């Protein structure tokens, strides 16, 4: 019975956090950068804390949260002005 409650609770939290993820990713400009960075740090922290509870549903939820968090952090580090590409090869 305890495992069923954990699965239901983590599934509900996962749906809520995925809505927050998609809200942050669909923002524009500086708001997207700041929201993605802050929410990415929160998601990664929640994922790491979930490893304290050593049950399969909670640890798998923690792994998903860490993946969400790292993806959000990487999206938050994206440049705003992409007109200048540093890594473009120019043949002379």
FIPATOR-145919 format. One record per residue: residue number from 0; residue in three letters; x, z, y of N, C-alpha, C in turn. Coordinates in steps of 0.05 Angstrom, whole numbers, plus 5000, padded with zeros to 4 digits. Each point is the difference from the previous one (the first is absolute). Layout:
BEGIN
pt nr=NUM	rest=ALA	n.xx=X	n.zz=Z	n.yy=Y	ca.xx=X	ca.zz=Z	ca.yy=Y	c.xx=X	c.zz=Z	c.yy=Y
...
END
This chain:
BEGIN
pt nr=0	rest=UNK	n.xx=5016	n.zz=5000	n.yy=4976	ca.xx=4984	ca.zz=5000	ca.yy=5024	c.xx=5017	c.zz=5000	c.yy=5025
pt nr=1	rest=UNK	n.xx=5022	n.zz=5014	n.yy=4999	ca.xx=5018	ca.zz=5002	ca.yy=5023	c.xx=5013	c.zz=4973	c.yy=5006
pt nr=2	rest=UNK	n.xx=5006	n.zz=4985	n.yy=4980	ca.xx=5012	ca.zz=4973	ca.yy=5004	c.xx=4980	c.zz=4981	c.yy=5012
pt nr=3	rest=UNK	n.xx=4975	n.zz=5001	n.yy=4992	ca.xx=4980	ca.zz=4983	ca.yy=5011	c.xx=4996	c.zz=5006	c.yy=5030
pt nr=4	rest=UNK	n.xx=5001	n.zz=5025	n.yy=5008	ca.xx=4998	ca.zz=5007	ca.yy=5028	c.xx=5024	c.zz=4989	c.yy=5016
pt nr=5	rest=UNK	n.xx=5024	n.zz=5002	n.yy=4988	ca.xx=5024	ca.zz=4990	ca.yy=5013	c.xx=4998	c.zz=4969	c.yy=5004
pt nr=6	rest=UNK	n.xx=4991	n.zz=4986	n.yy=4980	ca.xx=4997	ca.zz=4971	ca.yy=5002	c.xx=4980	c.zz=4993	c.yy=5021
pt nr=7	rest=UNK	n.xx=4978	n.zz=5014	n.yy=5001	ca.xx=4979	ca.zz=4994	ca.yy=5020	c.xx=5010	c.zz=5006	c.yy=5028
pt nr=8	rest=UNK	n.xx=5014	n.zz=5022	n.yy=5004	ca.xx=5010	ca.zz=5007	ca.yy=5026	c.xx=5022	c.zz=4981	c.yy=5009
pt nr=9	rest=UNK	n.xx=5019	n.zz=4993	n.yy=4983	ca.xx=5021	ca.zz=4981	ca.yy=5008	c.xx=4989	c.zz=4972	c.yy=5005
pt nr=10	rest=UNK	n.xx=4980	n.zz=4992	n.yy=4985	ca.xx=4988	ca.zz=4974	ca.yy=5005	c.xx=4986	c.zz=4999	c.yy=5027
pt nr=11	rest=UNK	n.xx=4986	n.zz=5022	n.yy=5007	ca.xx=4987	ca.zz=5001	ca.yy=5026	c.xx=5020	c.zz=5000	c.yy=5022
pt nr=12	rest=UNK	n.xx=5021	n.zz=5016	n.yy=4997	ca.xx=5021	ca.zz=5000	ca.yy=5021	c.xx=5014	c.zz=4973	c.yy=5002
pt nr=13	rest=UNK	n.xx=5004	n.zz=4987	n.yy=4978	ca.xx=5013	ca.zz=4974	ca.yy=5000	c.xx=4984	c.zz=4979	c.yy=5016
pt nr=14	rest=UNK	n.xx=4974	n.zz=5001	n.yy=4996	ca.xx=4982	ca.zz=4982	ca.yy=5015	c.xx=5001	c.zz=5006	c.yy=5030
pt nr=15	rest=UNK	n.xx=5000	n.zz=5026	n.yy=5007	ca.xx=5002	ca.zz=5008	ca.yy=5029	c.xx=5026	c.zz=4991	c.yy=5012
pt nr=16	rest=UNK	n.xx=5023	n.zz=5005	n.yy=4986	ca.xx=5026	ca.zz=4993	ca.yy=5010	c.xx=5004	c.zz=4970	c.yy=5001
pt nr=17	rest=UNK	n.xx=4988	n.zz=4985	n.yy=4982	ca.xx=5003	ca.zz=4971	ca.yy=5002	c.xx=4985	c.zz=4989	c.yy=5024
pt nr=18	rest=UNK	n.xx=4977	n.zz=5012	n.yy=5007	ca.xx=4986	ca.zz=4992	ca.yy=5025	c.xx=5018	c.zz=5005	c.yy=5024
pt nr=19	rest=UNK	n.xx=5013	n.zz=5023	n.yy=5001	ca.xx=5019	ca.zz=5006	ca.yy=5022	c.xx=5023	c.zz=4980	c.yy=5001
pt nr=20	rest=UNK	n.xx=5009	n.zz=4992	n.yy=4976	ca.xx=5022	ca.zz=4981	ca.yy=4998	c.xx=4992	c.zz=4973	c.yy=5012
pt nr=21	rest=UNK	n.xx=4977	n.zz=4990	n.yy=4992	ca.xx=4991	ca.zz=4974	ca.yy=5010	c.xx=4993	c.zz=5001	c.yy=5029
pt nr=22	rest=UNK	n.xx=4991	n.zz=5022	n.yy=5011	ca.xx=4995	ca.zz=5003	ca.yy=5028	c.xx=5026	c.zz=4998	c.yy=5016
pt nr=23	rest=UNK	n.xx=5021	n.zz=5013	n.yy=4990	ca.xx=5026	ca.zz=4999	ca.yy=5014	c.xx=5013	c.zz=4972	c.yy=4998
pt nr=24	rest=UNK	n.xx=4998	n.zz=4987	n.yy=4978	ca.xx=5012	ca.zz=4974	ca.yy=4996	c.xx=4986	c.zz=4979	c.yy=5017
pt nr=25	rest=UNK	n.xx=4975	n.zz=5003	n.yy=5005	ca.xx=4985	ca.zz=4980	ca.yy=5015	c.xx=5001	c.zz=5004	c.yy=5030
pt nr=26	rest=UNK	n.xx=5015	n.zz=5020	n.yy=5010	ca.xx=5003	ca.zz=5004	ca.yy=5028	c.xx=5019	c.zz=4979	c.yy=5011
pt nr=27	rest=UNK	n.xx=5003	n.zz=4999	n.yy=5027	ca.xx=5017	ca.zz=4980	ca.yy=5013	c.xx=5020	c.zz=5014	c.yy=5018
pt nr=28	rest=UNK	n.xx=5024	n.zz=4988	n.yy=5001	ca.xx=5020	ca.zz=5007	ca.yy=5020	c.xx=5013	c.zz=5027	c.yy=4996
pt nr=29	rest=UNK	n.xx=5003	n.zz=5014	n.yy=5022	ca.xx=5013	ca.zz=5026	ca.yy=5000	c.xx=4983	c.zz=5021	c.yy=4985
pt nr=30	rest=UNK	n.xx=4974	n.zz=4997	n.yy=5001	ca.xx=4983	ca.zz=5018	ca.yy=4985	c.xx=5005	c.zz=4998	c.yy=4970
pt nr=31	rest=UNK	n.xx=5004	n.zz=4975	n.yy=4991	ca.xx=5005	ca.zz=4996	ca.yy=4971	c.xx=5027	c.zz=5013	c.yy=4993
pt nr=32	rest=UNK	n.xx=5020	n.zz=4997	n.yy=5016	ca.xx=5026	ca.zz=5013	ca.yy=4994	c.xx=4998	c.zz=5030	c.yy=4998
pt nr=33	rest=UNK	n.xx=4988	n.zz=5012	n.yy=5020	ca.xx=4999	ca.zz=5029	ca.yy=5001	c.xx=4981	c.zz=5011	c.yy=4978
pt nr=34	rest=UNK	n.xx=4977	n.zz=4987	n.yy=4996	ca.xx=4982	ca.zz=5009	ca.yy=4979	c.xx=5013	c.zz=4998	c.yy=4972
pt nr=35	rest=UNK	n.xx=5012	n.zz=4977	n.yy=4995	ca.xx=5012	ca.zz=4996	ca.yy=4974	c.xx=5023	c.zz=5019	c.yy=4994
pt nr=36	rest=UNK	n.xx=5017	n.zz=5005	n.yy=5021	ca.xx=5022	ca.zz=5018	ca.yy=4995	c.xx=4990	c.zz=5029	c.yy=4995
pt nr=37	rest=UNK	n.xx=4981	n.zz=5009	n.yy=5017	ca.xx=4990	ca.zz=5028	ca.yy=4996	c.xx=4985	c.zz=5003	c.yy=4974
pt nr=38	rest=UNK	n.xx=4983	n.zz=4981	n.yy=4994	ca.xx=4984	ca.zz=5002	ca.yy=4976	c.xx=5018	c.zz=4996	c.yy=4975
pt nr=39	rest=UNK	n.xx=5020	n.zz=4984	n.yy=5002	ca.xx=5019	ca.zz=4996	ca.yy=4978	c.xx=5015	c.zz=5026	c.yy=4993
pt nr=40	rest=UNK	n.xx=5008	n.zz=5014	n.yy=5021	ca.xx=5014	ca.zz=5026	ca.yy=4995	c.xx=4980	c.zz=5020	c.yy=4987
pt nr=41	rest=UNK	n.xx=4976	n.zz=5001	n.yy=5010	ca.xx=4980	ca.zz=5018	ca.yy=4988	c.xx=4994	c.zz=4993	c.yy=4971
pt nr=42	rest=UNK	n.xx=4996	n.zz=4974	n.yy=4994	ca.xx=4995	ca.zz=4992	ca.yy=4973	c.xx=5023	c.zz=5006	c.yy=4981
pt nr=43	rest=UNK	n.xx=5024	n.zz=4995	n.yy=5009	ca.xx=5024	ca.zz=5006	ca.yy=4984	c.xx=5002	c.zz=5030	c.yy=4995
pt nr=44	rest=UNK	n.xx=4995	n.zz=5016	n.yy=5020	ca.xx=5001	ca.zz=5029	ca.yy=4997	c.xx=4978	c.zz=5010	c.yy=4980
pt nr=45	rest=UNK	n.xx=4976	n.zz=4989	n.yy=5002	ca.xx=4979	ca.zz=5008	ca.yy=4982	c.xx=5008	c.zz=4992	c.yy=4971
pt nr=46	rest=UNK	n.xx=5012	n.zz=4977	n.yy=4997	ca.xx=5008	ca.zz=4991	ca.yy=4973	c.xx=5022	c.zz=5018	c.yy=4988
pt nr=47	rest=UNK	n.xx=5018	n.zz=5008	n.yy=5017	ca.xx=5022	ca.zz=5018	ca.yy=4990	c.xx=4988	c.zz=5027	c.yy=4993
pt nr=48	rest=UNK	n.xx=4982	n.zz=5010	n.yy=5016	ca.xx=4988	ca.zz=5027	ca.yy=4994	c.xx=4983	c.zz=4998	c.yy=4975
pt nr=49	rest=UNK	n.xx=4988	n.zz=4977	n.yy=4994	ca.xx=4984	ca.zz=4997	ca.yy=4976	c.xx=5016	c.zz=5003	c.yy=4974
pt nr=50	rest=UNK	n.xx=5027	n.zz=4997	n.yy=5002	ca.xx=5017	ca.zz=5003	ca.yy=4977	c.xx=5002	c.zz=5029	c.yy=4991
pt nr=51	rest=UNK	n.xx=4993	n.zz=5019	n.yy=5018	ca.xx=5001	ca.zz=5028	ca.yy=4993	c.xx=4980	c.zz=5007	c.yy=4978
pt nr=52	rest=UNK	n.xx=4977	n.zz=4987	n.yy=5001	ca.xx=4980	ca.zz=5004	ca.yy=4979	c.xx=5007	c.zz=4981	c.yy=4977
pt nr=53	rest=UNK	n.xx=5005	n.zz=5011	n.yy=4977	ca.xx=5011	ca.zz=4985	ca.yy=4978	c.xx=4979	c.zz=4990	c.yy=4981
pt nr=54	rest=UNK	n.xx=4979	n.zz=4988	n.yy=5011	ca.xx=4980	ca.zz=4988	ca.yy=4983	c.xx=5000	c.zz=4970	c.yy=5005
pt nr=55	rest=UNK	n.xx=4992	n.zz=4985	n.yy=4980	ca.xx=5002	ca.zz=4971	ca.yy=5001	c.xx=4983	c.zz=4988	c.yy=5023
pt nr=56	rest=UNK	n.xx=4975	n.zz=5008	n.yy=5004	ca.xx=4985	ca.zz=4987	ca.yy=5022	c.xx=5012	c.zz=5005	c.yy=5028
pt nr=57	rest=UNK	n.xx=5010	n.zz=5024	n.yy=5004	ca.xx=5010	ca.zz=5007	ca.yy=5027	c.xx=5027	c.zz=4987	c.yy=5004
pt nr=58	rest=UNK	n.xx=5017	n.zz=4999	n.yy=4980	ca.xx=5026	ca.zz=4987	ca.yy=5003	c.xx=4997	c.zz=4970	c.yy=5003
pt nr=59	rest=UNK	n.xx=4981	n.zz=4987	n.yy=4986	ca.xx=4996	ca.zz=4972	ca.yy=5004	c.xx=4989	c.zz=4995	c.yy=5028
pt nr=60	rest=UNK	n.xx=4983	n.zz=5017	n.yy=5010	ca.xx=4990	ca.zz=4999	ca.yy=5028	c.xx=5024	c.zz=5002	c.yy=5019
pt nr=61	rest=UNK	n.xx=5019	n.zz=5017	n.yy=4994	ca.xx=5023	ca.zz=5004	ca.yy=5017	c.xx=5017	c.zz=4975	c.yy=5001
pt nr=62	rest=UNK	n.xx=5003	n.zz=4987	n.yy=4977	ca.xx=5016	ca.zz=4975	ca.yy=4999	c.xx=4987	c.zz=4978	c.yy=5018
pt nr=63	rest=UNK	n.xx=4974	n.zz=4998	n.yy=4998	ca.xx=4985	ca.zz=4980	ca.yy=5016	c.xx=5003	c.zz=5007	c.yy=5030
pt nr=64	rest=UNK	n.xx=4998	n.zz=5025	n.yy=5007	ca.xx=5003	ca.zz=5008	ca.yy=5028	c.xx=5028	c.zz=4995	c.yy=5010
pt nr=65	rest=UNK	n.xx=5020	n.zz=5004	n.yy=4984	ca.xx=5028	ca.zz=4993	ca.yy=5009	c.xx=5002	c.zz=4970	c.yy=5004
pt nr=66	rest=UNK	n.xx=4989	n.zz=4984	n.yy=4983	ca.xx=5001	ca.zz=4971	ca.yy=5003	c.xx=4985	c.zz=4992	c.yy=5026
pt nr=67	rest=UNK	n.xx=4977	n.zz=5011	n.yy=5005	ca.xx=4985	ca.zz=4995	ca.yy=5024	c.xx=5017	c.zz=5008	c.yy=5025
pt nr=68	rest=UNK	n.xx=5012	n.zz=5023	n.yy=4998	ca.xx=5016	ca.zz=5010	ca.yy=5023	c.xx=5024	c.zz=4983	c.yy=5006
pt nr=69	rest=UNK	n.xx=5015	n.zz=4992	n.yy=4980	ca.xx=5023	ca.zz=4984	ca.yy=5005	c.xx=4992	c.zz=4972	c.yy=5010
pt nr=70	rest=UNK	n.xx=4978	n.zz=4989	n.yy=4991	ca.xx=4990	ca.zz=4975	ca.yy=5010	c.xx=4993	c.zz=5002	c.yy=5029
pt nr=71	rest=UNK	n.xx=4986	n.zz=5022	n.yy=5007	ca.xx=4992	ca.zz=5004	ca.yy=5028	c.xx=5025	c.zz=5003	c.yy=5018
pt nr=72	rest=UNK	n.xx=5020	n.zz=5015	n.yy=4991	ca.xx=5024	ca.zz=5004	ca.yy=5016	c.xx=5013	c.zz=4973	c.yy=5005
pt nr=73	rest=UNK	n.xx=5002	n.zz=4983	n.yy=4979	ca.xx=5013	ca.zz=4974	ca.yy=5004	c.xx=4983	c.zz=4982	c.yy=5018
pt nr=74	rest=UNK	n.xx=4974	n.zz=5002	n.yy=5000	ca.xx=4984	ca.zz=4984	ca.yy=5018	c.xx=5002	c.zz=5011	c.yy=5029
pt nr=75	rest=UNK	n.xx=5005	n.zz=5026	n.yy=5003	ca.xx=5004	ca.zz=5011	ca.yy=5026	c.xx=5026	c.zz=4993	c.yy=5013
pt nr=76	rest=UNK	n.xx=5020	n.zz=4992	n.yy=4984	ca.xx=5026	ca.zz=4993	ca.yy=5010	c.xx=5002	c.zz=4970	c.yy=5007
pt nr=77	rest=UNK	n.xx=4978	n.zz=4986	n.yy=4997	ca.xx=5000	ca.zz=4971	ca.yy=5006	c.xx=5002	c.zz=4996	c.yy=5030
pt nr=78	rest=UNK	n.xx=5015	n.zz=4979	n.yy=5008	ca.xx=5004	ca.zz=4994	ca.yy=5029	c.xx=4975	c.zz=4988	c.yy=5012
pt nr=79	rest=UNK	n.xx=4996	n.zz=5006	n.yy=5026	ca.xx=4977	ca.zz=4990	ca.yy=5014	c.xx=5004	c.zz=4971	c.yy=5009
pt nr=80	rest=UNK	n.xx=5023	n.zz=4994	n.yy=5011	ca.xx=5005	ca.zz=4973	ca.yy=5010	c.xx=5017	c.zz=4985	c.yy=4979
pt nr=81	rest=UNK	n.xx=4988	n.zz=4982	n.yy=4987	ca.xx=5014	ca.zz=4985	ca.yy=4978	c.xx=5009	c.zz=4973	c.yy=5010
pt nr=82	rest=UNK	n.xx=5005	n.zz=4997	n.yy=5026	ca.xx=5009	ca.zz=4974	ca.yy=5010	c.xx=5030	c.zz=4997	c.yy=4995
pt nr=83	rest=UNK	n.xx=5015	n.zz=5021	n.yy=4998	ca.xx=5029	ca.zz=4999	ca.yy=4996	c.xx=5006	c.zz=5009	c.yy=4971
pt nr=84	rest=UNK	n.xx=5012	n.zz=4982	n.yy=4986	ca.xx=5008	ca.zz=5007	ca.yy=4972	c.xx=5030	c.zz=5002	c.yy=4998
pt nr=85	rest=UNK	n.xx=5009	n.zz=5023	n.yy=4993	ca.xx=5029	ca.zz=5005	ca.yy=4999	c.xx=5013	c.zz=4986	c.yy=4976
pt nr=86	rest=UNK	n.xx=4985	n.zz=4998	n.yy=4978	ca.xx=5012	ca.zz=4990	ca.yy=4976	c.xx=4996	c.zz=4969	c.yy=4997
pt nr=87	rest=UNK	n.xx=4992	n.zz=4986	n.yy=5020	ca.xx=4997	ca.zz=4971	ca.yy=4998	c.xx=5027	c.zz=4987	c.yy=5001
pt nr=88	rest=UNK	n.xx=5004	n.zz=4981	n.yy=4982	ca.xx=5026	ca.zz=4986	ca.yy=4998	c.xx=5000	c.zz=4977	c.yy=5019
pt nr=89	rest=UNK	n.xx=5021	n.zz=4998	n.yy=5017	ca.xx=5003	ca.zz=4978	ca.yy=5019	c.xx=5025	c.zz=4985	c.yy=4992
pt nr=90	rest=UNK	n.xx=4996	n.zz=4974	n.yy=4993	ca.xx=5022	ca.zz=4983	ca.yy=4992	c.xx=5014	c.zz=4989	c.yy=5025
pt nr=91	rest=UNK	n.xx=5026	n.zz=5003	n.yy=5002	ca.xx=5015	ca.zz=4990	ca.yy=5023	c.xx=5016	c.zz=4975	c.yy=4994
END
